Amino acid sequence: MTDQVTAAHILVMHEDSARSSETRTKDEAKTMIEDVKAKIAEGADFAELAGQVSDCPSGSNGGSLGQFGRGQMVKAFEDTAFALEPGETSDIIETEFGYHLILRSA
């Protein structure tokens, strides 16, 4: 079992997200991340979408979070990232920060 992963993500926050200044509702955020997921499924570039859509500062770097180990991310995010195969994109996951799509690169 690996103890490090390299991943990128797209985060869509809503008004109730931790550390959020967004005014969109939770339903609006869910619809937005579903649209992003559909675009990725149709072949859109993950990094490009991260730059356009993600509410995380990492969006300006294609959503890259670099390499991280266990205990560095919130549990749902960590569990999902470590369960992915390299090159695989997650389903939508929800954390206290909003909705995420994760792309594991290594």
PEHU-V52420 format. One record per helix or strand. SS is the DSSP state (a for helix, b for strand). FROM is the first residue (numbers start at 1). LEN is the number of residues. If there is no record, write none. Layout:
# PEHU-V52420
ss=[SS/SS]
from=[FROM/FROM]
len=[LEN/LEN]
This chain:
# PEHU-V52420
ss=[b/a/a/a/b/a/b/b/b]
from=[4/26/46/57/64/75/89/93/98]
len=[9/16/8/5/6/9/1/3/7]
